[in-house]
């Protein structure tokens, strides 16, 4: 597991108070992990702080799974 992937999964697990094993790339933030829209926005803000990025609304709308968040952050750090 890459450094970015591990950081993202740790943040999501901690924020949602779930086990890290539940946070897999294919997990839907809402459907599988039970995050509501406010929680998703707050997690995105936490990821922005962690990675020093500003994630635009157009991108946020496309992030529905853990893997989506990881792919975006990896592309921005490349």
Phi, psi and omega in degrees: 000132181288165182300314180296315180302314180297317179297316180298312182296323178295316179298314181296314180299316180295315183296319183269359180055051178234168180285147181299332180295335179284340186269085179252160184306323185276355183290128174285132180301319182274304188288315184272323185259352174078018179282136174271176186298323178294317178297321179297315179298319180293323176294319178299317178298321178295320177294321177301315179297314183299320186257359178065038182236160171247111182268117184291156180302324180296326179284318181304320180298335182269350181271103179241341179238166175301317180299323177300315180296316181296313181301316180298311182296322177296321180293328180281337181266352183287000000 
